[in-house]
Amino acid sequence: MDLFLEILGSTIPPILIGLLFWFVMRSIIRADSKERKVYAEIEAEERAKLEAKKP
């Protein structure tokens, strides 16, 4: 039983750190994709305004 607890105690911290890293990276990637989407929408609006101003 002692060996099992040692194995468990030595594997849980890396797993938790890995999950934390995964969550942070997922948040960054999702934020980046949302930012790109909003930027594309703004750019499309600006292009439409520019096209409307052309004679």
C-alpha distance matrix in Angstrom:
0.0 3.8 5.4 5.1 6.4 8.7 10.0 10.5 12.2 14.3 15.5 16.5 19.3 21.1 21.0 22.5 25.1 26.0 26.6 28.6 30.6 31.3 32.5 34.8 36.2 36.8 38.6 40.8 41.7 42.6 44.7 46.4 47.3 48.6 50.7 52.2 53.1 54.8 56.6 57.8 59.2 61.0 62.4 63.7 65.3 67.0 68.2 69.7 71.5 72.8 74.1 75.7 77.6 79.1 82.7
3.8 0.0 3.8 5.4 5.2 6.3 8.7 9.9 10.4 12.3 14.4 15.5 17.7 19.7 20.2 21.6 23.7 25.0 26.0 27.7 29.6 30.6 31.9 33.9 35.4 36.3 38.1 39.9 41.1 42.2 44.1 45.8 46.9 48.3 50.1 51.6 52.8 54.4 56.0 57.5 58.9 60.5 61.9 63.4 65.0 66.5 67.8 69.4 71.1 72.3 73.7 75.5 77.2 78.7 82.3
5.4 3.8 0.0 3.8 5.5 5.1 6.2 8.5 9.7 10.6 12.3 14.3 16.6 17.8 18.5 20.4 22.3 23.2 24.5 26.5 27.9 28.9 30.5 32.5 33.7 34.7 36.7 38.4 39.3 40.7 42.7 44.1 45.2 46.8 48.6 49.9 51.2 53.0 54.4 55.7 57.3 59.0 60.2 61.7 63.5 64.9 66.1 67.7 69.5 70.7 72.0 73.8 75.6 76.9 80.6
5.1 5.4 3.8 0.0 3.8 5.4 5.1 6.1 8.5 9.9 10.7 12.1 15.0 16.4 16.3 18.2 20.6 21.2 22.1 24.3 26.0 26.6 28.1 30.4 31.6 32.2 34.3 36.2 37.0 38.1 40.3 41.9 42.7 44.2 46.2 47.6 48.6 50.4 52.1 53.3 54.8 56.6 57.8 59.1 60.9 62.5 63.7 65.2 67.0 68.3 69.5 71.3 73.2 74.5 78.1
6.4 5.2 5.5 3.8 0.0 3.8 5.4 4.9 5.9 8.4 9.9 10.5 13.0 15.1 15.3 16.5 18.9 20.2 20.9 22.6 24.7 25.6 26.8 28.8 30.4 31.2 32.9 34.9 36.1 37.1 38.9 40.7 41.8 43.1 44.9 46.6 47.7 49.3 50.9 52.4 53.7 55.4 56.8 58.2 59.9 61.4 62.7 64.3 65.9 67.2 68.6 70.3 72.1 73.6 77.2
8.7 6.3 5.1 5.4 3.8 0.0 3.8 5.4 5.0 6.1 8.6 10.2 11.9 13.6 14.7 16.2 17.9 19.2 20.6 22.1 23.7 25.0 26.5 28.2 29.7 30.9 32.6 34.3 35.5 36.9 38.6 40.1 41.4 42.9 44.5 46.0 47.4 49.0 50.4 51.9 53.6 55.0 56.3 57.9 59.7 60.9 62.2 64.0 65.6 66.8 68.2 70.0 71.7 73.1 76.8
10.0 8.7 6.2 5.1 5.4 3.8 0.0 3.8 5.5 5.2 6.2 8.6 11.0 11.8 12.4 14.6 16.4 17.0 18.5 20.6 21.9 22.8 24.6 26.5 27.6 28.6 30.7 32.3 33.2 34.6 36.6 38.0 39.1 40.8 42.5 43.8 45.1 47.0 48.3 49.6 51.3 53.0 54.1 55.6 57.5 58.8 60.0 61.7 63.5 64.6 65.9 67.8 69.5 70.8 74.5
10.5 9.9 8.5 6.1 4.9 5.4 3.8 0.0 3.8 5.5 5.3 6.1 9.1 10.7 10.5 12.2 14.6 15.5 16.2 18.3 20.1 20.9 22.2 24.4 25.8 26.5 28.4 30.3 31.3 32.4 34.4 36.1 37.1 38.5 40.4 41.9 43.0 44.7 46.3 47.6 49.1 50.8 52.1 53.5 55.3 56.8 58.0 59.6 61.3 62.6 63.9 65.7 67.5 68.9 72.5
12.2 10.4 9.7 8.5 5.9 5.0 5.5 3.8 0.0 3.8 5.7 5.7 7.3 9.8 10.6 11.5 13.4 15.1 16.2 17.5 19.4 20.8 21.9 23.6 25.3 26.5 28.0 29.7 31.2 32.4 34.0 35.7 37.1 38.4 40.0 41.7 43.0 44.5 45.9 47.6 49.1 50.5 51.8 53.5 55.1 56.4 57.8 59.5 61.1 62.3 63.8 65.5 67.2 68.7 72.4
14.3 12.3 10.6 9.9 8.4 6.1 5.2 5.5 3.8 0.0 3.8 5.9 6.6 7.7 9.5 11.1 12.2 13.5 15.4 16.8 18.0 19.5 21.3 22.7 23.9 25.5 27.2 28.6 29.9 31.5 33.1 34.4 35.9 37.5 38.9 40.4 42.0 43.6 44.8 46.4 48.1 49.5 50.6 52.4 54.2 55.3 56.6 58.5 60.1 61.1 62.6 64.5 66.0 67.4 71.1
15.5 14.4 12.3 10.7 9.9 8.6 6.2 5.3 5.7 3.8 0.0 3.8 5.7 5.8 6.4 8.8 10.4 10.9 12.5 14.5 15.7 16.7 18.6 20.4 21.4 22.6 24.6 26.2 27.1 28.6 30.5 31.9 33.1 34.8 36.4 37.7 39.1 40.9 42.2 43.6 45.3 46.9 48.0 49.6 51.4 52.7 53.9 55.7 57.4 58.5 59.8 61.7 63.4 64.7 68.4
16.5 15.5 14.3 12.1 10.5 10.2 8.6 6.1 5.7 5.9 3.8 0.0 3.9 5.7 5.2 6.1 8.7 9.8 10.5 12.3 14.2 15.2 16.4 18.4 20.0 20.9 22.6 24.4 25.7 26.8 28.6 30.3 31.5 32.8 34.5 36.2 37.4 39.0 40.5 42.0 43.5 45.0 46.4 47.9 49.6 51.0 52.3 54.0 55.6 56.8 58.3 60.0 61.7 63.2 66.9
19.3 17.7 16.6 15.0 13.0 11.9 11.0 9.1 7.3 6.6 5.7 3.9 0.0 3.8 5.4 5.1 6.1 8.5 9.8 10.5 12.2 14.1 15.3 16.5 18.3 19.8 21.1 22.6 24.3 25.7 27.0 28.6 30.3 31.6 32.9 34.7 36.2 37.6 38.9 40.7 42.3 43.5 44.8 46.6 48.2 49.4 50.9 52.7 54.1 55.2 56.9 58.6 60.1 61.7 65.4
21.1 19.7 17.8 16.4 15.1 13.6 11.8 10.7 9.8 7.7 5.8 5.7 3.8 0.0 3.8 5.4 5.0 6.0 8.5 9.7 10.3 12.0 14.1 15.2 16.3 18.0 19.9 21.0 22.2 24.0 25.6 26.8 28.3 30.1 31.4 32.7 34.4 36.1 37.2 38.7 40.6 41.9 43.0 44.8 46.6 47.7 48.9 50.9 52.5 53.4 55.0 56.9 58.4 59.7 63.4
21.0 20.2 18.5 16.3 15.3 14.7 12.4 10.5 10.6 9.5 6.4 5.2 5.4 3.8 0.0 3.8 5.5 5.0 6.2 8.6 9.8 10.4 12.3 14.3 15.3 16.3 18.3 20.0 20.9 22.3 24.2 25.6 26.8 28.4 30.1 31.5 32.8 34.6 35.9 37.3 39.0 40.6 41.7 43.3 45.1 46.4 47.6 49.4 51.1 52.2 53.6 55.4 57.1 58.5 62.2
22.5 21.6 20.4 18.2 16.5 16.2 14.6 12.2 11.5 11.1 8.8 6.1 5.1 5.4 3.8 0.0 3.8 5.4 5.1 6.1 8.6 9.8 10.5 12.3 14.2 15.2 16.5 18.5 19.9 21.0 22.5 24.4 25.8 26.9 28.5 30.3 31.6 33.0 34.5 36.2 37.6 39.0 40.5 42.1 43.7 45.0 46.5 48.1 49.6 50.9 52.5 54.1 55.7 57.3 61.0
25.1 23.7 22.3 20.6 18.9 17.9 16.4 14.6 13.4 12.2 10.4 8.7 6.1 5.0 5.5 3.8 0.0 3.8 5.4 5.0 6.1 8.5 9.8 10.6 12.2 14.1 15.4 16.6 18.3 19.9 21.1 22.6 24.4 25.8 26.9 28.7 30.3 31.7 32.8 34.7 36.4 37.5 38.8 40.7 42.3 43.3 44.8 46.7 48.1 49.2 50.9 52.7 54.1 55.6 59.3
26.0 25.0 23.2 21.2 20.2 19.2 17.0 15.5 15.1 13.5 10.9 9.8 8.5 6.0 5.0 5.4 3.8 0.0 3.8 5.4 5.1 6.1 8.6 9.9 10.5 12.1 14.2 15.4 16.3 18.1 19.9 21.0 22.4 24.2 25.6 26.9 28.5 30.3 31.4 32.9 34.7 36.2 37.2 38.9 40.8 41.9 43.1 45.0 46.7 47.6 49.1 51.0 52.6 53.9 57.6
26.6 26.0 24.5 22.1 20.9 20.6 18.5 16.2 16.2 15.4 12.5 10.5 9.8 8.5 6.2 5.1 5.4 3.8 0.0 3.8 5.4 5.0 6.1 8.6 9.9 10.4 12.2 14.3 15.2 16.3 18.2 19.9 21.0 22.4 24.1 25.7 26.9 28.5 30.0 31.5 33.0 34.6 35.9 37.4 39.1 40.5 41.8 43.4 45.1 46.4 47.8 49.5 51.2 52.7 56.4
28.6 27.7 26.5 24.3 22.6 22.1 20.6 18.3 17.5 16.8 14.5 12.3 10.5 9.7 8.6 6.1 5.0 5.4 3.8 0.0 3.8 5.4 5.1 6.2 8.6 9.9 10.7 12.4 14.3 15.4 16.6 18.5 20.1 21.2 22.6 24.5 25.9 27.1 28.6 30.4 31.9 33.1 34.5 36.3 37.8 39.0 40.6 42.3 43.7 44.9 46.6 48.2 49.8 51.4 55.1
30.6 29.6 27.9 26.0 24.7 23.7 21.9 20.1 19.4 18.0 15.7 14.2 12.2 10.3 9.8 8.6 6.1 5.1 5.4 3.8 0.0 3.8 5.5 5.2 6.1 8.5 9.9 10.7 12.2 14.2 15.4 16.5 18.4 20.0 21.1 22.6 24.4 25.9 26.9 28.6 30.5 31.7 32.7 34.7 36.4 37.4 38.8 40.7 42.2 43.2 44.8 46.7 48.1 49.6 53.3
31.3 30.6 28.9 26.6 25.6 25.0 22.8 20.9 20.8 19.5 16.7 15.2 14.1 12.0 10.4 9.8 8.5 6.1 5.0 5.4 3.8 0.0 3.8 5.5 5.2 6.0 8.6 9.9 10.5 12.1 14.1 15.3 16.4 18.2 19.8 21.1 22.5 24.3 25.6 26.9 28.7 30.3 31.3 32.9 34.8 36.1 37.2 39.0 40.7 41.8 43.2 45.1 46.8 48.1 51.8
32.5 31.9 30.5 28.1 26.8 26.5 24.6 22.2 21.9 21.3 18.6 16.4 15.3 14.1 12.3 10.5 9.8 8.6 6.1 5.1 5.5 3.8 0.0 3.8 5.5 5.1 6.2 8.7 10.0 10.5 12.2 14.2 15.4 16.4 18.2 20.0 21.1 22.5 24.2 25.8 27.1 28.6 30.1 31.6 33.2 34.6 36.1 37.6 39.2 40.5 42.0 43.6 45.3 46.9 50.6
34.8 33.9 32.5 30.4 28.8 28.2 26.5 24.4 23.6 22.7 20.4 18.4 16.5 15.2 14.3 12.3 10.6 9.9 8.6 6.2 5.2 5.5 3.8 0.0 3.8 5.5 5.1 6.3 8.7 10.0 10.6 12.4 14.4 15.4 16.5 18.5 20.1 21.2 22.4 24.4 26.0 27.0 28.4 30.4 31.8 32.9 34.5 36.3 37.6 38.8 40.6 42.2 43.6 45.3 49.0
36.2 35.4 33.7 31.6 30.4 29.7 27.6 25.8 25.3 23.9 21.4 20.0 18.3 16.3 15.3 14.2 12.2 10.5 9.9 8.6 6.1 5.2 5.5 3.8 0.0 3.8 5.4 5.1 6.1 8.5 9.8 10.5 12.3 14.2 15.2 16.5 18.4 20.0 20.9 22.5 24.5 25.8 26.7 28.6 30.4 31.4 32.7 34.7 36.2 37.2 38.7 40.7 42.1 43.5 47.2
36.8 36.3 34.7 32.2 31.2 30.9 28.6 26.5 26.5 25.5 22.6 20.9 19.8 18.0 16.3 15.2 14.1 12.1 10.4 9.9 8.5 6.0 5.1 5.5 3.8 0.0 3.8 5.5 5.2 6.1 8.5 9.8 10.6 12.2 14.1 15.4 16.5 18.4 19.8 21.1 22.7 24.4 25.6 27.1 28.9 30.3 31.5 33.1 34.9 36.1 37.4 39.2 40.9 42.4 46.0
38.6 38.1 36.7 34.3 32.9 32.6 30.7 28.4 28.0 27.2 24.6 22.6 21.1 19.9 18.3 16.5 15.4 14.2 12.2 10.7 9.9 8.6 6.2 5.1 5.4 3.8 0.0 3.8 5.5 5.2 6.0 8.5 10.0 10.5 12.1 14.2 15.4 16.5 18.1 19.9 21.2 22.5 24.1 25.8 27.1 28.5 30.1 31.7 33.1 34.5 36.1 37.6 39.2 40.9 44.6
40.8 39.9 38.4 36.2 34.9 34.3 32.3 30.3 29.7 28.6 26.2 24.4 22.6 21.0 20.0 18.5 16.6 15.4 14.3 12.4 10.7 9.9 8.7 6.3 5.1 5.5 3.8 0.0 3.8 5.5 5.1 6.1 8.7 10.0 10.4 12.3 14.3 15.4 16.3 18.3 20.1 21.0 22.2 24.3 25.9 26.8 28.3 30.3 31.6 32.6 34.4 36.2 37.5 39.1 42.8
41.7 41.1 39.3 37.0 36.1 35.5 33.2 31.3 31.2 29.9 27.1 25.7 24.3 22.2 20.9 19.9 18.3 16.3 15.2 14.3 12.2 10.5 10.0 8.7 6.1 5.2 5.5 3.8 0.0 3.8 5.4 5.1 6.2 8.7 9.8 10.6 12.4 14.4 15.2 16.5 18.6 20.0 20.9 22.6 24.6 25.7 26.8 28.7 30.4 31.3 32.8 34.7 36.3 37.6 41.3
42.6 42.2 40.7 38.1 37.1 36.9 34.6 32.4 32.4 31.5 28.6 26.8 25.7 24.0 22.3 21.0 19.9 18.1 16.3 15.4 14.2 12.1 10.5 10.0 8.5 6.1 5.2 5.5 3.8 0.0 3.8 5.4 5.1 6.2 8.5 9.9 10.6 12.4 14.1 15.4 16.7 18.5 19.9 21.2 22.9 24.4 25.7 27.2 28.9 30.3 31.6 33.2 35.1 36.6 40.2
44.7 44.1 42.7 40.3 38.9 38.6 36.6 34.4 34.0 33.1 30.5 28.6 27.0 25.6 24.2 22.5 21.1 19.9 18.2 16.6 15.4 14.1 12.2 10.6 9.8 8.5 6.0 5.1 5.4 3.8 0.0 3.8 5.5 5.1 6.1 8.6 9.9 10.6 12.1 14.2 15.4 16.5 18.1 20.0 21.2 22.5 24.2 25.8 27.1 28.5 30.2 31.7 33.2 35.0 38.6
46.4 45.8 44.1 41.9 40.7 40.1 38.0 36.1 35.7 34.4 31.9 30.3 28.6 26.8 25.6 24.4 22.6 21.0 19.9 18.5 16.5 15.3 14.2 12.4 10.5 9.8 8.5 6.1 5.1 5.4 3.8 0.0 3.8 5.5 5.0 6.2 8.6 10.0 10.4 12.2 14.3 15.3 16.2 18.3 20.0 20.9 22.2 24.3 25.7 26.6 28.3 30.2 31.6 33.0 36.8
47.3 46.9 45.2 42.7 41.8 41.4 39.1 37.1 37.1 35.9 33.1 31.5 30.3 28.3 26.8 25.8 24.4 22.4 21.0 20.1 18.4 16.4 15.4 14.4 12.3 10.6 10.0 8.7 6.2 5.1 5.5 3.8 0.0 3.8 5.4 5.1 6.2 8.7 9.8 10.5 12.5 14.3 15.2 16.5 18.6 20.0 20.9 22.6 24.5 25.6 26.8 28.7 30.5 31.8 35.4
48.6 48.3 46.8 44.2 43.1 42.9 40.8 38.5 38.4 37.5 34.8 32.8 31.6 30.1 28.4 26.9 25.8 24.2 22.4 21.2 20.0 18.2 16.4 15.4 14.2 12.2 10.5 10.0 8.7 6.2 5.1 5.5 3.8 0.0 3.8 5.4 5.1 6.2 8.5 9.9 10.7 12.4 14.1 15.4 16.8 18.5 20.0 21.2 22.8 24.4 25.8 27.2 29.1 30.8 34.3
50.7 50.1 48.6 46.2 44.9 44.5 42.5 40.4 40.0 38.9 36.4 34.5 32.9 31.4 30.1 28.5 26.9 25.6 24.1 22.6 21.1 19.8 18.2 16.5 15.2 14.1 12.1 10.4 9.8 8.5 6.1 5.0 5.4 3.8 0.0 3.8 5.4 5.2 6.1 8.6 9.9 10.6 12.1 14.2 15.4 16.5 18.2 20.0 21.2 22.4 24.2 25.8 27.2 28.9 32.6
52.2 51.6 49.9 47.6 46.6 46.0 43.8 41.9 41.7 40.4 37.7 36.2 34.7 32.7 31.5 30.3 28.7 26.9 25.7 24.5 22.6 21.1 20.0 18.5 16.5 15.4 14.2 12.3 10.6 9.9 8.6 6.2 5.1 5.4 3.8 0.0 3.8 5.5 5.0 6.1 8.6 9.9 10.3 12.1 14.2 15.2 16.2 18.2 19.9 20.8 22.2 24.2 25.8 27.1 30.7
53.1 52.8 51.2 48.6 47.7 47.4 45.1 43.0 43.0 42.0 39.1 37.4 36.2 34.4 32.8 31.6 30.3 28.5 26.9 25.9 24.4 22.5 21.1 20.1 18.4 16.5 15.4 14.3 12.4 10.6 9.9 8.6 6.2 5.1 5.4 3.8 0.0 3.8 5.4 5.1 6.3 8.7 9.9 10.6 12.5 14.4 15.3 16.6 18.6 20.0 21.1 22.7 24.7 26.2 29.7
54.8 54.4 53.0 50.4 49.3 49.0 47.0 44.7 44.5 43.6 40.9 39.0 37.6 36.1 34.6 33.0 31.7 30.3 28.5 27.1 25.9 24.3 22.5 21.2 20.0 18.4 16.5 15.4 14.4 12.4 10.6 10.0 8.7 6.2 5.2 5.5 3.8 0.0 3.8 5.4 5.1 6.2 8.5 9.9 10.7 12.4 14.2 15.4 16.7 18.4 20.0 21.2 22.9 24.9 28.4
56.6 56.0 54.4 52.1 50.9 50.4 48.3 46.3 45.9 44.8 42.2 40.5 38.9 37.2 35.9 34.5 32.8 31.4 30.0 28.6 26.9 25.6 24.2 22.4 20.9 19.8 18.1 16.3 15.2 14.1 12.1 10.4 9.8 8.5 6.1 5.0 5.4 3.8 0.0 3.8 5.4 5.1 6.1 8.6 9.9 10.5 12.2 14.2 15.4 16.4 18.2 19.9 21.3 22.9 26.6
57.8 57.5 55.7 53.3 52.4 51.9 49.6 47.6 47.6 46.4 43.6 42.0 40.7 38.7 37.3 36.2 34.7 32.9 31.5 30.4 28.6 26.9 25.8 24.4 22.5 21.1 19.9 18.3 16.5 15.4 14.2 12.2 10.5 9.9 8.6 6.1 5.1 5.4 3.8 0.0 3.8 5.5 5.0 6.1 8.6 9.8 10.4 12.2 14.2 15.2 16.3 18.3 20.1 21.3 24.9
59.2 58.9 57.3 54.8 53.7 53.6 51.3 49.1 49.1 48.1 45.3 43.5 42.3 40.6 39.0 37.6 36.4 34.7 33.0 31.9 30.5 28.7 27.1 26.0 24.5 22.7 21.2 20.1 18.6 16.7 15.4 14.3 12.5 10.7 9.9 8.6 6.3 5.1 5.4 3.8 0.0 3.8 5.4 5.1 6.3 8.7 9.9 10.6 12.5 14.3 15.3 16.6 18.7 20.4 23.8
61.0 60.5 59.0 56.6 55.4 55.0 53.0 50.8 50.5 49.5 46.9 45.0 43.5 41.9 40.6 39.0 37.5 36.2 34.6 33.1 31.7 30.3 28.6 27.0 25.8 24.4 22.5 21.0 20.0 18.5 16.5 15.3 14.3 12.4 10.6 9.9 8.7 6.2 5.1 5.5 3.8 0.0 3.8 5.4 5.1 6.2 8.6 9.9 10.6 12.3 14.3 15.4 16.8 18.9 22.4
62.4 61.9 60.2 57.8 56.8 56.3 54.1 52.1 51.8 50.6 48.0 46.4 44.8 43.0 41.7 40.5 38.8 37.2 35.9 34.5 32.7 31.3 30.1 28.4 26.7 25.6 24.1 22.2 20.9 19.9 18.1 16.2 15.2 14.1 12.1 10.3 9.9 8.5 6.1 5.0 5.4 3.8 0.0 3.8 5.4 5.1 6.1 8.6 9.9 10.5 12.2 14.2 15.5 16.9 20.6
63.7 63.4 61.7 59.1 58.2 57.9 55.6 53.5 53.5 52.4 49.6 47.9 46.6 44.8 43.3 42.1 40.7 38.9 37.4 36.3 34.7 32.9 31.6 30.4 28.6 27.1 25.8 24.3 22.6 21.2 20.0 18.3 16.5 15.4 14.2 12.1 10.6 9.9 8.6 6.1 5.1 5.4 3.8 0.0 3.8 5.4 5.1 6.1 8.6 9.8 10.5 12.3 14.4 15.6 19.1
65.3 65.0 63.5 60.9 59.9 59.7 57.5 55.3 55.1 54.2 51.4 49.6 48.2 46.6 45.1 43.7 42.3 40.8 39.1 37.8 36.4 34.8 33.2 31.8 30.4 28.9 27.1 25.9 24.6 22.9 21.2 20.0 18.6 16.8 15.4 14.2 12.5 10.7 9.9 8.6 6.3 5.1 5.4 3.8 0.0 3.8 5.5 5.1 6.2 8.6 9.9 10.6 12.6 14.6 18.0
67.0 66.5 64.9 62.5 61.4 60.9 58.8 56.8 56.4 55.3 52.7 51.0 49.4 47.7 46.4 45.0 43.3 41.9 40.5 39.0 37.4 36.1 34.6 32.9 31.4 30.3 28.5 26.8 25.7 24.4 22.5 20.9 20.0 18.5 16.5 15.2 14.4 12.4 10.5 9.8 8.7 6.2 5.1 5.4 3.8 0.0 3.8 5.4 5.1 6.2 8.6 9.8 10.8 12.8 16.4
68.2 67.8 66.1 63.7 62.7 62.2 60.0 58.0 57.8 56.6 53.9 52.3 50.9 48.9 47.6 46.5 44.8 43.1 41.8 40.6 38.8 37.2 36.1 34.5 32.7 31.5 30.1 28.3 26.8 25.7 24.2 22.2 20.9 20.0 18.2 16.2 15.3 14.2 12.2 10.4 9.9 8.6 6.1 5.1 5.5 3.8 0.0 3.8 5.4 5.0 6.1 8.6 9.9 10.9 14.5
69.7 69.4 67.7 65.2 64.3 64.0 61.7 59.6 59.5 58.5 55.7 54.0 52.7 50.9 49.4 48.1 46.7 45.0 43.4 42.3 40.7 39.0 37.6 36.3 34.7 33.1 31.7 30.3 28.7 27.2 25.8 24.3 22.6 21.2 20.0 18.2 16.6 15.4 14.2 12.2 10.6 9.9 8.6 6.1 5.1 5.4 3.8 0.0 3.8 5.4 5.1 6.1 8.7 10.2 13.4
71.5 71.1 69.5 67.0 65.9 65.6 63.5 61.3 61.1 60.1 57.4 55.6 54.1 52.5 51.1 49.6 48.1 46.7 45.1 43.7 42.2 40.7 39.2 37.6 36.2 34.9 33.1 31.6 30.4 28.9 27.1 25.7 24.5 22.8 21.2 19.9 18.6 16.7 15.4 14.2 12.5 10.6 9.9 8.6 6.2 5.1 5.4 3.8 0.0 3.8 5.5 5.1 6.4 9.0 12.2
72.8 72.3 70.7 68.3 67.2 66.8 64.6 62.6 62.3 61.1 58.5 56.8 55.2 53.4 52.2 50.9 49.2 47.6 46.4 44.9 43.2 41.8 40.5 38.8 37.2 36.1 34.5 32.6 31.3 30.3 28.5 26.6 25.6 24.4 22.4 20.8 20.0 18.4 16.4 15.2 14.3 12.3 10.5 9.8 8.6 6.2 5.0 5.4 3.8 0.0 3.8 5.4 5.3 6.6 10.4
74.1 73.7 72.0 69.5 68.6 68.2 65.9 63.9 63.8 62.6 59.8 58.3 56.9 55.0 53.6 52.5 50.9 49.1 47.8 46.6 44.8 43.2 42.0 40.6 38.7 37.4 36.1 34.4 32.8 31.6 30.2 28.3 26.8 25.8 24.2 22.2 21.1 20.0 18.2 16.3 15.3 14.3 12.2 10.5 9.9 8.6 6.1 5.1 5.5 3.8 0.0 3.8 5.4 5.4 8.7
75.7 75.5 73.8 71.3 70.3 70.0 67.8 65.7 65.5 64.5 61.7 60.0 58.6 56.9 55.4 54.1 52.7 51.0 49.5 48.2 46.7 45.1 43.6 42.2 40.7 39.2 37.6 36.2 34.7 33.2 31.7 30.2 28.7 27.2 25.8 24.2 22.7 21.2 19.9 18.3 16.6 15.4 14.2 12.3 10.6 9.8 8.6 6.1 5.1 5.4 3.8 0.0 3.8 5.6 7.9
77.6 77.2 75.6 73.2 72.1 71.7 69.5 67.5 67.2 66.0 63.4 61.7 60.1 58.4 57.1 55.7 54.1 52.6 51.2 49.8 48.1 46.8 45.3 43.6 42.1 40.9 39.2 37.5 36.3 35.1 33.2 31.6 30.5 29.1 27.2 25.8 24.7 22.9 21.3 20.1 18.7 16.8 15.5 14.4 12.6 10.8 9.9 8.7 6.4 5.3 5.4 3.8 0.0 3.8 6.4
79.1 78.7 76.9 74.5 73.6 73.1 70.8 68.9 68.7 67.4 64.7 63.2 61.7 59.7 58.5 57.3 55.6 53.9 52.7 51.4 49.6 48.1 46.9 45.3 43.5 42.4 40.9 39.1 37.6 36.6 35.0 33.0 31.8 30.8 28.9 27.1 26.2 24.9 22.9 21.3 20.4 18.9 16.9 15.6 14.6 12.8 10.9 10.2 9.0 6.6 5.4 5.6 3.8 0.0 3.8
82.7 82.3 80.6 78.1 77.2 76.8 74.5 72.5 72.4 71.1 68.4 66.9 65.4 63.4 62.2 61.0 59.3 57.6 56.4 55.1 53.3 51.8 50.6 49.0 47.2 46.0 44.6 42.8 41.3 40.2 38.6 36.8 35.4 34.3 32.6 30.7 29.7 28.4 26.6 24.9 23.8 22.4 20.6 19.1 18.0 16.4 14.5 13.4 12.2 10.4 8.7 7.9 6.4 3.8 0.0
